[in-house]
Amino acid sequence: MQKVFYLKTCGTCTKILNRFDLSDWTLREIKSQPVTPDELTEMYALTNSYEVLFSRRSTQIKAQDIDVKSLKENDFKKLLLNHYSFLKRPVFLADKQIFIGNEKQNLENLENFFAP
């Protein structure tokens, strides 16, 4: 299974998605189709952390007055399931690999994954 979780209004996501041939991938726009508990469990199985999936740039952190430093793993899980903007994006889920976010190292790993 190859799936990409992204936000269509995110310019960074669009730029990253356009770099690759995703014709065989399932594209999931997370605002219109939020991540399911099963999908989040699948992501967790590859990361062993909900925190690494959590976007510290979400506008909901301030809107909900969340103290991120005090959060535990289960809190991150609940927030990720509560609002789409808490998911760090894009997330590429491919077989037994996961690529999360737009950090330089992650993008280099993604480039290598797609390299022939």
PDB file as gemmi writes it, atoms N, CA and C in Angstrom:
CRYST1    1.000    1.000    1.000  90.00  90.00  90.00 P 1                      
ATOM      1  N   MET A   1       0.836  -1.179   0.000  1.00  0.00           N  
ATOM      2  CA  MET A   1       0.000   0.000   0.000  1.00  0.00           C  
ATOM      3  C   MET A   1       0.882   1.243   0.000  1.00  0.00           C  
ATOM      4  N   GLN A   2       0.568   2.151  -0.897  1.00  0.00           N  
ATOM      5  CA  GLN A   2       1.298   3.415  -0.968  1.00  0.00           C  
ATOM      6  C   GLN A   2       0.282   4.539  -0.891  1.00  0.00           C  
ATOM      7  N   LYS A   3       0.455   5.368   0.128  1.00  0.00           N  
ATOM      8  CA  LYS A   3      -0.527   6.405   0.392  1.00  0.00           C  
ATOM      9  C   LYS A   3       0.183   7.688   0.800  1.00  0.00           C  
ATOM     10  N   VAL A   4      -0.369   8.823   0.363  1.00  0.00           N  
ATOM     11  CA  VAL A   4       0.160  10.119   0.764  1.00  0.00           C  
ATOM     12  C   VAL A   4      -0.951  10.893   1.466  1.00  0.00           C  
ATOM     13  N   PHE A   5      -0.645  11.396   2.639  1.00  0.00           N  
ATOM     14  CA  PHE A   5      -1.562  12.248   3.390  1.00  0.00           C  
ATOM     15  C   PHE A   5      -1.060  13.674   3.242  1.00  0.00           C  
ATOM     16  N   TYR A   6      -1.924  14.560   2.753  1.00  0.00           N  
ATOM     17  CA  TYR A   6      -1.487  15.925   2.484  1.00  0.00           C  
ATOM     18  C   TYR A   6      -2.657  16.885   2.675  1.00  0.00           C  
ATOM     19  N   LEU A   7      -2.365  18.162   2.590  1.00  0.00           N  
ATOM     20  CA  LEU A   7      -3.367  19.216   2.680  1.00  0.00           C  
ATOM     21  C   LEU A   7      -3.313  20.007   1.383  1.00  0.00           C  
ATOM     22  N   LYS A   8      -4.432  20.065   0.669  1.00  0.00           N  
ATOM     23  CA  LYS A   8      -4.414  20.683  -0.658  1.00  0.00           C  
ATOM     24  C   LYS A   8      -4.154  22.189  -0.621  1.00  0.00           C  
ATOM     25  N   THR A   9      -4.424  22.836   0.497  1.00  0.00           N  
ATOM     26  CA  THR A   9      -4.179  24.272   0.601  1.00  0.00           C  
ATOM     27  C   THR A   9      -2.751  24.592   1.046  1.00  0.00           C  
ATOM     28  N   CYS A  10      -1.953  23.562   1.252  1.00  0.00           N  
ATOM     29  CA  CYS A  10      -0.570  23.746   1.696  1.00  0.00           C  
ATOM     30  C   CYS A  10       0.338  23.779   0.478  1.00  0.00           C  
ATOM     31  N   GLY A  11       0.945  24.925   0.213  1.00  0.00           N  
ATOM     32  CA  GLY A  11       1.842  25.086  -0.923  1.00  0.00           C  
ATOM     33  C   GLY A  11       3.048  24.166  -0.856  1.00  0.00           C  
ATOM     34  N   THR A  12       3.572  23.940   0.347  1.00  0.00           N  
ATOM     35  CA  THR A  12       4.714  23.052   0.516  1.00  0.00           C  
ATOM     36  C   THR A  12       4.339  21.624   0.131  1.00  0.00           C  
ATOM     37  N   CYS A  13       3.179  21.177   0.578  1.00  0.00           N  
ATOM     38  CA  CYS A  13       2.712  19.824   0.212  1.00  0.00           C  
ATOM     39  C   CYS A  13       2.603  19.699  -1.308  1.00  0.00           C  
ATOM     40  N   THR A  14       1.982  20.679  -1.934  1.00  0.00           N  
ATOM     41  CA  THR A  14       1.790  20.651  -3.387  1.00  0.00           C  
ATOM     42  C   THR A  14       3.131  20.579  -4.109  1.00  0.00           C  
ATOM     43  N   LYS A  15       4.082  21.393  -3.660  1.00  0.00           N  
ATOM     44  CA  LYS A  15       5.413  21.409  -4.264  1.00  0.00           C  
ATOM     45  C   LYS A  15       6.085  20.034  -4.151  1.00  0.00           C  
ATOM     46  N   ILE A  16       5.990  19.429  -2.991  1.00  0.00           N  
ATOM     47  CA  ILE A  16       6.612  18.125  -2.766  1.00  0.00           C  
ATOM     48  C   ILE A  16       5.919  17.048  -3.596  1.00  0.00           C  
ATOM     49  N   LEU A  17       4.599  17.032  -3.604  1.00  0.00           N  
ATOM     50  CA  LEU A  17       3.855  16.031  -4.367  1.00  0.00           C  
ATOM     51  C   LEU A  17       4.156  16.126  -5.860  1.00  0.00           C  
ATOM     52  N   ASN A  18       4.348  17.335  -6.362  1.00  0.00           N  
ATOM     53  CA  ASN A  18       4.616  17.532  -7.789  1.00  0.00           C  
ATOM     54  C   ASN A  18       5.994  17.027  -8.209  1.00  0.00           C  
ATOM     55  N   ARG A  19       6.869  16.762  -7.255  1.00  0.00           N  
ATOM     56  CA  ARG A  19       8.229  16.297  -7.567  1.00  0.00           C  
ATOM     57  C   ARG A  19       8.276  14.814  -7.930  1.00  0.00           C  
ATOM     58  N   PHE A  20       7.192  14.087  -7.633  1.00  0.00           N  
ATOM     59  CA  PHE A  20       7.223  12.633  -7.777  1.00  0.00           C  
ATOM     60  C   PHE A  20       6.076  12.119  -8.643  1.00  0.00           C  
ATOM     61  N   ASP A  21       6.295  10.940  -9.236  1.00  0.00           N  
ATOM     62  CA  ASP A  21       5.240  10.261  -9.978  1.00  0.00           C  
ATOM     63  C   ASP A  21       4.413   9.472  -8.964  1.00  0.00           C  
ATOM     64  N   LEU A  22       3.230   9.973  -8.690  1.00  0.00           N  
ATOM     65  CA  LEU A  22       2.364   9.354  -7.683  1.00  0.00           C  
ATOM     66  C   LEU A  22       1.165   8.658  -8.320  1.00  0.00           C  
ATOM     67  N   SER A  23       1.301   8.286  -9.586  1.00  0.00           N  
ATOM     68  CA  SER A  23       0.174   7.684 -10.307  1.00  0.00           C  
ATOM     69  C   SER A  23      -0.302   6.374  -9.673  1.00  0.00           C  
ATOM     70  N   ASP A  24       0.588   5.640  -9.001  1.00  0.00           N  
ATOM     71  CA  ASP A  24       0.205   4.386  -8.347  1.00  0.00           C  
ATOM     72  C   ASP A  24      -0.086   4.560  -6.856  1.00  0.00           C  
ATOM     73  N   TRP A  25      -0.124   5.784  -6.411  1.00  0.00           N  
ATOM     74  CA  TRP A  25      -0.325   6.077  -4.993  1.00  0.00           C  
ATOM     75  C   TRP A  25      -1.757   6.521  -4.734  1.00  0.00           C  
ATOM     76  N   THR A  26      -2.229   6.278  -3.527  1.00  0.00           N  
ATOM     77  CA  THR A  26      -3.517   6.794  -3.079  1.00  0.00           C  
ATOM     78  C   THR A  26      -3.243   8.139  -2.410  1.00  0.00           C  
ATOM     79  N   LEU A  27      -3.893   9.183  -2.896  1.00  0.00           N  
ATOM     80  CA  LEU A  27      -3.718  10.523  -2.316  1.00  0.00           C  
ATOM     81  C   LEU A  27      -4.887  10.816  -1.390  1.00  0.00           C  
ATOM     82  N   ARG A  28      -4.570  11.194  -0.155  1.00  0.00           N  
ATOM     83  CA  ARG A  28      -5.594  11.497   0.839  1.00  0.00           C  
ATOM     84  C   ARG A  28      -5.466  12.935   1.305  1.00  0.00           C  
ATOM     85  N   GLU A  29      -6.454  13.729   0.976  1.00  0.00           N  
ATOM     86  CA  GLU A  29      -6.504  15.111   1.410  1.00  0.00           C  
ATOM     87  C   GLU A  29      -7.105  15.087   2.817  1.00  0.00           C  
ATOM     88  N   ILE A  30      -6.304  15.437   3.822  1.00  0.00           N  
ATOM     89  CA  ILE A  30      -6.683  15.195   5.212  1.00  0.00           C  
ATOM     90  C   ILE A  30      -7.750  16.119   5.777  1.00  0.00           C  
ATOM     91  N   LYS A  31      -8.006  17.232   5.111  1.00  0.00           N  
ATOM     92  CA  LYS A  31      -9.083  18.096   5.604  1.00  0.00           C  
ATOM     93  C   LYS A  31     -10.434  17.506   5.236  1.00  0.00           C  
ATOM     94  N   SER A  32     -10.563  16.999   4.024  1.00  0.00           N  
ATOM     95  CA  SER A  32     -11.832  16.420   3.586  1.00  0.00           C  
ATOM     96  C   SER A  32     -11.993  14.965   4.023  1.00  0.00           C  
ATOM     97  N   GLN A  33     -10.869  14.252   4.218  1.00  0.00           N  
ATOM     98  CA  GLN A  33     -10.882  12.864   4.674  1.00  0.00           C  
ATOM     99  C   GLN A  33      -9.841  12.699   5.771  1.00  0.00           C  
ATOM    100  N   PRO A  34     -10.210  13.017   7.006  1.00  0.00           N  
ATOM    101  CA  PRO A  34      -9.230  12.944   8.100  1.00  0.00           C  
ATOM    102  C   PRO A  34      -8.640  11.542   8.280  1.00  0.00           C  
ATOM    103  N   VAL A  35      -7.495  11.505   8.909  1.00  0.00           N  
ATOM    104  CA  VAL A  35      -6.814  10.253   9.210  1.00  0.00           C  
ATOM    105  C   VAL A  35      -7.697   9.427  10.148  1.00  0.00           C  
ATOM    106  N   THR A  36      -7.821   8.149   9.852  1.00  0.00           N  
ATOM    107  CA  THR A  36      -8.625   7.251  10.694  1.00  0.00           C  
ATOM    108  C   THR A  36      -7.769   6.702  11.837  1.00  0.00           C  
ATOM    109  N   PRO A  37      -8.411   6.205  12.876  1.00  0.00           N  
ATOM    110  CA  PRO A  37      -7.628   5.584  13.961  1.00  0.00           C  
ATOM    111  C   PRO A  37      -6.753   4.436  13.463  1.00  0.00           C  
ATOM    112  N   ASP A  38      -7.248   3.635  12.525  1.00  0.00           N  
ATOM    113  CA  ASP A  38      -6.444   2.525  11.986  1.00  0.00           C  
ATOM    114  C   ASP A  38      -5.219   3.034  11.234  1.00  0.00           C  
ATOM    115  N   GLU A  39      -5.394   4.091  10.459  1.00  0.00           N  
ATOM    116  CA  GLU A  39      -4.266   4.666   9.722  1.00  0.00           C  
ATOM    117  C   GLU A  39      -3.232   5.248  10.678  1.00  0.00           C  
ATOM    118  N   LEU A  40      -3.711   5.900  11.718  1.00  0.00           N  
ATOM    119  CA  LEU A  40      -2.793   6.466  12.707  1.00  0.00           C  
ATOM    120  C   LEU A  40      -2.026   5.350  13.421  1.00  0.00           C  
ATOM    121  N   THR A  41      -2.697   4.245  13.700  1.00  0.00           N  
ATOM    122  CA  THR A  41      -2.047   3.087  14.313  1.00  0.00           C  
ATOM    123  C   THR A  41      -0.974   2.528  13.387  1.00  0.00           C  
ATOM    124  N   GLU A  42      -1.268   2.501  12.096  1.00  0.00           N  
ATOM    125  CA  GLU A  42      -0.296   2.028  11.106  1.00  0.00           C  
ATOM    126  C   GLU A  42       0.939   2.940  11.076  1.00  0.00           C  
ATOM    127  N   MET A  43       0.705   4.249  11.124  1.00  0.00           N  
ATOM    128  CA  MET A  43       1.822   5.199  11.153  1.00  0.00           C  
ATOM    129  C   MET A  43       2.640   5.017  12.428  1.00  0.00           C  
ATOM    130  N   TYR A  44       1.940   4.837  13.543  1.00  0.00           N  
ATOM    131  CA  TYR A  44       2.611   4.658  14.824  1.00  0.00           C  
ATOM    132  C   TYR A  44       3.490   3.405  14.819  1.00  0.00           C  
ATOM    133  N   ALA A  45       3.014   2.346  14.176  1.00  0.00           N  
ATOM    134  CA  ALA A  45       3.774   1.100  14.113  1.00  0.00           C  
ATOM    135  C   ALA A  45       5.122   1.302  13.421  1.00  0.00           C  
ATOM    136  N   LEU A  46       5.204   2.270  12.521  1.00  0.00           N  
ATOM    137  CA  LEU A  46       6.454   2.543  11.806  1.00  0.00           C  
ATOM    138  C   LEU A  46       7.331   3.582  12.506  1.00  0.00           C  
ATOM    139  N   THR A  47       6.748   4.357  13.409  1.00  0.00           N  
ATOM    140  CA  THR A  47       7.504   5.425  14.070  1.00  0.00           C  
ATOM    141  C   THR A  47       7.714   5.189  15.564  1.00  0.00           C  
ATOM    142  N   ASN A  48       6.834   4.401  16.172  1.00  0.00           N  
ATOM    143  CA  ASN A  48       6.817   4.191  17.627  1.00  0.00           C  
ATOM    144  C   ASN A  48       6.659   5.502  18.391  1.00  0.00           C  
ATOM    145  N   SER A  49       6.018   6.488  17.741  1.00  0.00           N  
ATOM    146  CA  SER A  49       5.825   7.782  18.385  1.00  0.00           C  
ATOM    147  C   SER A  49       4.715   8.557  17.690  1.00  0.00           C  
ATOM    148  N   TYR A  50       3.777   9.047  18.484  1.00  0.00           N  
ATOM    149  CA  TYR A  50       2.767   9.958  17.935  1.00  0.00           C  
ATOM    150  C   TYR A  50       3.350  11.365  17.840  1.00  0.00           C  
ATOM    151  N   GLU A  51       4.296  11.655  18.716  1.00  0.00           N  
ATOM    152  CA  GLU A  51       4.888  12.990  18.749  1.00  0.00           C  
ATOM    153  C   GLU A  51       5.587  13.328  17.430  1.00  0.00           C  
ATOM    154  N   VAL A  52       6.263  12.366  16.800  1.00  0.00           N  
ATOM    155  CA  VAL A  52       6.955  12.663  15.540  1.00  0.00           C  
ATOM    156  C   VAL A  52       5.969  12.947  14.405  1.00  0.00           C  
ATOM    157  N   LEU A  53       4.730  12.527  14.564  1.00  0.00           N  
ATOM    158  CA  LEU A  53       3.689  12.789  13.570  1.00  0.00           C  
ATOM    159  C   LEU A  53       3.001  14.129  13.805  1.00  0.00           C  
ATOM    160  N   PHE A  54       3.282  14.742  14.937  1.00  0.00           N  
ATOM    161  CA  PHE A  54       2.587  15.958  15.380  1.00  0.00           C  
ATOM    162  C   PHE A  54       3.261  17.218  14.839  1.00  0.00           C  
ATOM    163  N   SER A  55       2.461  18.079  14.244  1.00  0.00           N  
ATOM    164  CA  SER A  55       2.967  19.347  13.723  1.00  0.00           C  
ATOM    165  C   SER A  55       2.937  20.414  14.813  1.00  0.00           C  
ATOM    166  N   ARG A  56       4.100  20.890  15.168  1.00  0.00           N  
ATOM    167  CA  ARG A  56       4.190  21.951  16.170  1.00  0.00           C  
ATOM    168  C   ARG A  56       3.881  23.324  15.570  1.00  0.00           C  
ATOM    169  N   ARG A  57       3.580  23.342  14.279  1.00  0.00           N  
ATOM    170  CA  ARG A  57       3.225  24.588  13.592  1.00  0.00           C  
ATOM    171  C   ARG A  57       1.718  24.763  13.435  1.00  0.00           C  
ATOM    172  N   SER A  58       0.953  23.813  13.911  1.00  0.00           N  
ATOM    173  CA  SER A  58      -0.498  23.882  13.771  1.00  0.00           C  
ATOM    174  C   SER A  58      -1.048  25.140  14.444  1.00  0.00           C  
ATOM    175  N   THR A  59      -1.915  25.825  13.730  1.00  0.00           N  
ATOM    176  CA  THR A  59      -2.557  27.017  14.296  1.00  0.00           C  
ATOM    177  C   THR A  59      -3.489  26.645  15.454  1.00  0.00           C  
ATOM    178  N   GLN A  60      -3.862  25.370  15.521  1.00  0.00           N  
ATOM    179  CA  GLN A  60      -4.758  24.921  16.591  1.00  0.00           C  
ATOM    180  C   GLN A  60      -4.074  24.886  17.959  1.00  0.00           C  
ATOM    181  N   ILE A  61      -2.766  24.861  17.981  1.00  0.00           N  
ATOM    182  CA  ILE A  61      -2.051  24.865  19.262  1.00  0.00           C  
ATOM    183  C   ILE A  61      -2.382  26.140  20.024  1.00  0.00           C  
ATOM    184  N   LYS A  62      -2.272  27.257  19.337  1.00  0.00           N  
ATOM    185  CA  LYS A  62      -2.584  28.544  19.972  1.00  0.00           C  
ATOM    186  C   LYS A  62      -4.092  28.693  20.172  1.00  0.00           C  
ATOM    187  N   ALA A  63      -4.872  28.308  19.162  1.00  0.00           N  
ATOM    188  CA  ALA A  63      -6.334  28.444  19.233  1.00  0.00           C  
ATOM    189  C   ALA A  63      -6.929  27.662  20.405  1.00  0.00           C  
ATOM    190  N   GLN A  64      -6.331  26.496  20.697  1.00  0.00           N  
ATOM    191  CA  GLN A  64      -6.842  25.665  21.793  1.00  0.00           C  
ATOM    192  C   GLN A  64      -6.031  25.830  23.082  1.00  0.00           C  
ATOM    193  N   ASP A  65      -5.083  26.761  23.051  1.00  0.00           N  
ATOM    194  CA  ASP A  65      -4.226  27.050  24.205  1.00  0.00           C  
ATOM    195  C   ASP A  65      -3.580  25.772  24.755  1.00  0.00           C  
ATOM    196  N   ILE A  66      -2.872  25.081  23.872  1.00  0.00           N  
ATOM    197  CA  ILE A  66      -2.242  23.808  24.218  1.00  0.00           C  
ATOM    198  C   ILE A  66      -0.789  24.031  24.624  1.00  0.00           C  
ATOM    199  N   ASP A  67      -0.414  23.469  25.774  1.00  0.00           N  
ATOM    200  CA  ASP A  67       0.973  23.496  26.225  1.00  0.00           C  
ATOM    201  C   ASP A  67       1.644  22.226  25.707  1.00  0.00           C  
ATOM    202  N   VAL A  68       2.299  22.322  24.563  1.00  0.00           N  
ATOM    203  CA  VAL A  68       2.876  21.160  23.886  1.00  0.00           C  
ATOM    204  C   VAL A  68       3.907  20.454  24.763  1.00  0.00           C  
ATOM    205  N   LYS A  69       4.658  21.217  25.550  1.00  0.00           N  
ATOM    206  CA  LYS A  69       5.705  20.629  26.383  1.00  0.00           C  
ATOM    207  C   LYS A  69       5.151  19.663  27.432  1.00  0.00           C  
ATOM    208  N   SER A  70       3.893  19.835  27.799  1.00  0.00           N  
ATOM    209  CA  SER A  70       3.308  18.985  28.832  1.00  0.00           C  
ATOM    210  C   SER A  70       2.587  17.753  28.261  1.00  0.00           C  
ATOM    211  N   LEU A  71       2.555  17.626  26.955  1.00  0.00           N  
ATOM    212  CA  LEU A  71       1.815  16.526  26.333  1.00  0.00           C  
ATOM    213  C   LEU A  71       2.552  15.196  26.435  1.00  0.00           C  
ATOM    214  N   LYS A  72       1.778  14.145  26.618  1.00  0.00           N  
ATOM    215  CA  LYS A  72       2.289  12.767  26.627  1.00  0.00           C  
ATOM    216  C   LYS A  72       1.860  12.110  25.321  1.00  0.00           C  
ATOM    217  N   GLU A  73       2.387  10.904  25.044  1.00  0.00           N  
ATOM    218  CA  GLU A  73       2.090  10.192  23.793  1.00  0.00           C  
ATOM    219  C   GLU A  73       0.585  10.080  23.539  1.00  0.00           C  
ATOM    220  N   ASN A  74      -0.169   9.712  24.548  1.00  0.00           N  
ATOM    221  CA  ASN A  74      -1.611   9.546  24.363  1.00  0.00           C  
ATOM    222  C   ASN A  74      -2.294  10.865  24.027  1.00  0.00           C  
ATOM    223  N   ASP A  75      -1.762  11.977  24.558  1.00  0.00           N  
ATOM    224  CA  ASP A  75      -2.302  13.304  24.244  1.00  0.00           C  
ATOM    225  C   ASP A  75      -2.069  13.628  22.767  1.00  0.00           C  
ATOM    226  N   PHE A  76      -0.865  13.311  22.275  1.00  0.00           N  
ATOM    227  CA  PHE A  76      -0.579  13.544  20.859  1.00  0.00           C  
ATOM    228  C   PHE A  76      -1.537  12.732  19.987  1.00  0.00           C  
ATOM    229  N   LYS A  77      -1.773  11.496  20.375  1.00  0.00           N  
ATOM    230  CA  LYS A  77      -2.684  10.632  19.617  1.00  0.00           C  
ATOM    231  C   LYS A  77      -4.081  11.243  19.543  1.00  0.00           C  
ATOM    232  N   LYS A  78      -4.586  11.669  20.679  1.00  0.00           N  
ATOM    233  CA  LYS A  78      -5.937  12.265  20.718  1.00  0.00           C  
ATOM    234  C   LYS A  78      -6.011  13.514  19.847  1.00  0.00           C  
ATOM    235  N   LEU A  79      -4.996  14.364  19.929  1.00  0.00           N  
ATOM    236  CA  LEU A  79      -4.987  15.589  19.126  1.00  0.00           C  
ATOM    237  C   LEU A  79      -4.910  15.275  17.633  1.00  0.00           C  
ATOM    238  N   LEU A  80      -4.082  14.300  17.253  1.00  0.00           N  
ATOM    239  CA  LEU A  80      -3.958  13.919  15.846  1.00  0.00           C  
ATOM    240  C   LEU A  80      -5.291  13.431  15.282  1.00  0.00           C  
ATOM    241  N   LEU A  81      -6.065  12.748  16.095  1.00  0.00           N  
ATOM    242  CA  LEU A  81      -7.369  12.265  15.645  1.00  0.00           C  
ATOM    243  C   LEU A  81      -8.451  13.345  15.732  1.00  0.00           C  
ATOM    244  N   ASN A  82      -8.187  14.372  16.527  1.00  0.00           N  
ATOM    245  CA  ASN A  82      -9.166  15.428  16.754  1.00  0.00           C  
ATOM    246  C   ASN A  82      -9.221  16.465  15.637  1.00  0.00           C  
ATOM    247  N   HIS A  83      -8.067  16.819  15.066  1.00  0.00           N  
ATOM    248  CA  HIS A  83      -8.044  17.883  14.060  1.00  0.00           C  
ATOM    249  C   HIS A  83      -6.949  17.620  13.031  1.00  0.00           C  
ATOM    250  N   TYR A  84      -7.308  17.735  11.778  1.00  0.00           N  
ATOM    251  CA  TYR A  84      -6.386  17.422  10.682  1.00  0.00           C  
ATOM    252  C   TYR A  84      -5.088  18.232  10.714  1.00  0.00           C  
ATOM    253  N   SER A  85      -5.130  19.448  11.222  1.00  0.00           N  
ATOM    254  CA  SER A  85      -3.937  20.304  11.157  1.00  0.00           C  
ATOM    255  C   SER A  85      -2.830  19.874  12.113  1.00  0.00           C  
ATOM    256  N   PHE A  86      -3.107  18.949  13.012  1.00  0.00           N  
ATOM    257  CA  PHE A  86      -2.070  18.476  13.928  1.00  0.00           C  
ATOM    258  C   PHE A  86      -1.120  17.473  13.271  1.00  0.00           C  
ATOM    259  N   LEU A  87      -1.501  16.932  12.109  1.00  0.00           N  
ATOM    260  CA  LEU A  87      -0.629  15.975  11.433  1.00  0.00           C  
ATOM    261  C   LEU A  87       0.463  16.712  10.669  1.00  0.00           C  
ATOM    262  N   LYS A  88       1.709  16.360  10.952  1.00  0.00           N  
ATOM    263  CA  LYS A  88       2.834  16.911  10.195  1.00  0.00           C  
ATOM    264  C   LYS A  88       2.709  16.370   8.778  1.00  0.00           C  
ATOM    265  N   ARG A  89       2.889  17.227   7.797  1.00  0.00           N  
ATOM    266  CA  ARG A  89       2.632  16.784   6.432  1.00  0.00           C  
ATOM    267  C   ARG A  89       3.655  17.311   5.450  1.00  0.00           C  
ATOM    268  N   PRO A  90       3.710  16.634   4.306  1.00  0.00           N  
ATOM    269  CA  PRO A  90       2.961  15.438   3.923  1.00  0.00           C  
ATOM    270  C   PRO A  90       3.533  14.193   4.598  1.00  0.00           C  
ATOM    271  N   VAL A  91       2.707  13.149   4.626  1.00  0.00           N  
ATOM    272  CA  VAL A  91       3.145  11.849   5.121  1.00  0.00           C  
ATOM    273  C   VAL A  91       3.039  10.868   3.965  1.00  0.00           C  
ATOM    274  N   PHE A  92       4.165  10.281   3.608  1.00  0.00           N  
ATOM    275  CA  PHE A  92       4.216   9.247   2.578  1.00  0.00           C  
ATOM    276  C   PHE A  92       4.315   7.907   3.306  1.00  0.00           C  
ATOM    277  N   LEU A  93       3.342   7.054   3.090  1.00  0.00           N  
ATOM    278  CA  LEU A  93       3.296   5.743   3.716  1.00  0.00           C  
ATOM    279  C   LEU A  93       3.458   4.705   2.615  1.00  0.00           C  
ATOM    280  N   ALA A  94       4.602   4.011   2.617  1.00  0.00           N  
ATOM    281  CA  ALA A  94       4.903   3.063   1.545  1.00  0.00           C  
ATOM    282  C   ALA A  94       5.380   1.744   2.135  1.00  0.00           C  
ATOM    283  N   ASP A  95       4.558   0.721   1.991  1.00  0.00           N  
ATOM    284  CA  ASP A  95       4.903  -0.600   2.497  1.00  0.00           C  
ATOM    285  C   ASP A  95       5.324  -0.510   3.956  1.00  0.00           C  
ATOM    286  N   LYS A  96       6.596  -0.698   4.236  1.00  0.00           N  
ATOM    287  CA  LYS A  96       7.078  -0.653   5.628  1.00  0.00           C  
ATOM    288  C   LYS A  96       7.935   0.570   5.891  1.00  0.00           C  
ATOM    289  N   GLN A  97       7.727   1.628   5.088  1.00  0.00           N  
ATOM    290  CA  GLN A  97       8.480   2.867   5.264  1.00  0.00           C  
ATOM    291  C   GLN A  97       7.514   4.030   5.413  1.00  0.00           C  
ATOM    292  N   ILE A  98       7.990   5.036   6.135  1.00  0.00           N  
ATOM    293  CA  ILE A  98       7.192   6.250   6.306  1.00  0.00           C  
ATOM    294  C   ILE A  98       8.126   7.456   6.183  1.00  0.00           C  
ATOM    295  N   PHE A  99       7.620   8.482   5.510  1.00  0.00           N  
ATOM    296  CA  PHE A  99       8.356   9.734   5.339  1.00  0.00           C  
ATOM    297  C   PHE A  99       7.425  10.837   5.823  1.00  0.00           C  
ATOM    298  N   ILE A 100       7.888  11.592   6.814  1.00  0.00           N  
ATOM    299  CA  ILE A 100       7.018  12.557   7.489  1.00  0.00           C  
ATOM    300  C   ILE A 100       7.572  13.971   7.373  1.00  0.00           C  
ATOM    301  N   GLY A 101       6.747  14.874   6.859  1.00  0.00           N  
ATOM    302  CA  GLY A 101       7.087  16.285   6.871  1.00  0.00           C  
ATOM    303  C   GLY A 101       7.980  16.734   5.741  1.00  0.00           C  
ATOM    304  N   ASN A 102       8.456  17.967   5.874  1.00  0.00           N  
ATOM    305  CA  ASN A 102       9.215  18.589   4.794  1.00  0.00           C  
ATOM    306  C   ASN A 102      10.648  18.966   5.193  1.00  0.00           C  
ATOM    307  N   GLU A 103      11.176  18.324   6.241  1.00  0.00           N  
ATOM    308  CA  GLU A 103      12.547  18.590   6.624  1.00  0.00           C  
ATOM    309  C   GLU A 103      13.501  18.090   5.540  1.00  0.00           C  
ATOM    310  N   LYS A 104      14.644  18.723   5.427  1.00  0.00           N  
ATOM    311  CA  LYS A 104      15.606  18.423   4.369  1.00  0.00           C  
ATOM    312  C   LYS A 104      15.981  16.937   4.320  1.00  0.00           C  
ATOM    313  N   GLN A 105      16.309  16.347   5.464  1.00  0.00           N  
ATOM    314  CA  GLN A 105      16.721  14.934   5.499  1.00  0.00           C  
ATOM    315  C   GLN A 105      15.590  14.022   5.038  1.00  0.00           C  
ATOM    316  N   ASN A 106      14.381  14.331   5.440  1.00  0.00           N  
ATOM    317  CA  ASN A 106      13.225  13.539   5.022  1.00  0.00           C  
ATOM    318  C   ASN A 106      13.041  13.607   3.510  1.00  0.00           C  
ATOM    319  N   LEU A 107      13.191  14.799   2.943  1.00  0.00           N  
ATOM    320  CA  LEU A 107      13.031  14.956   1.495  1.00  0.00           C  
ATOM    321  C   LEU A 107      14.133  14.233   0.732  1.00  0.00           C  
ATOM    322  N   GLU A 108      15.349  14.227   1.272  1.00  0.00           N  
ATOM    323  CA  GLU A 108      16.442  13.480   0.640  1.00  0.00           C  
ATOM    324  C   GLU A 108      16.144  11.979   0.667  1.00  0.00           C  
ATOM    325  N   ASN A 109      15.620  11.495   1.792  1.00  0.00           N  
ATOM    326  CA  ASN A 109      15.256  10.082   1.894  1.00  0.00           C  
ATOM    327  C   ASN A 109      14.138   9.742   0.911  1.00  0.00           C  
ATOM    328  N   LEU A 110      13.216  10.642   0.742  1.00  0.00           N  
ATOM    329  CA  LEU A 110      12.100  10.454  -0.195  1.00  0.00           C  
ATOM    330  C   LEU A 110      12.614  10.421  -1.628  1.00  0.00           C  
ATOM    331  N   GLU A 111      13.535  11.324  -1.948  1.00  0.00           N  
ATOM    332  CA  GLU A 111      14.154  11.337  -3.280  1.00  0.00           C  
ATOM    333  C   GLU A 111      14.826   9.988  -3.566  1.00  0.00           C  
ATOM    334  N   ASN A 112      15.541   9.475  -2.577  1.00  0.00           N  
ATOM    335  CA  ASN A 112      16.213   8.182  -2.735  1.00  0.00           C  
ATOM    336  C   ASN A 112      15.218   7.052  -2.914  1.00  0.00           C  
ATOM    337  N   PHE A 113      14.102   7.138  -2.219  1.00  0.00           N  
ATOM    338  CA  PHE A 113      13.060   6.118  -2.336  1.00  0.00           C  
ATOM    339  C   PHE A 113      12.498   6.081  -3.766  1.00  0.00           C  
ATOM    340  N   PHE A 114      12.301   7.248  -4.356  1.00  0.00           N  
ATOM    341  CA  PHE A 114      11.722   7.336  -5.690  1.00  0.00           C  
ATOM    342  C   PHE A 114      12.756   7.172  -6.808  1.00  0.00           C  
ATOM    343  N   ALA A 115      14.041   7.237  -6.453  1.00  0.00           N  
ATOM    344  CA  ALA A 115      15.089   7.125  -7.470  1.00  0.00           C  
ATOM    345  C   ALA A 115      15.044   5.740  -8.128  1.00  0.00           C  
ATOM    346  N   PRO A 116      15.235   5.686  -9.454  1.00  0.00           N  
ATOM    347  CA  PRO A 116      15.178   4.382 -10.139  1.00  0.00           C  
ATOM    348  C   PRO A 116      16.351   3.477  -9.770  1.00  0.00           C  
TER     349      PRO A 116                                                      
END                                                                             
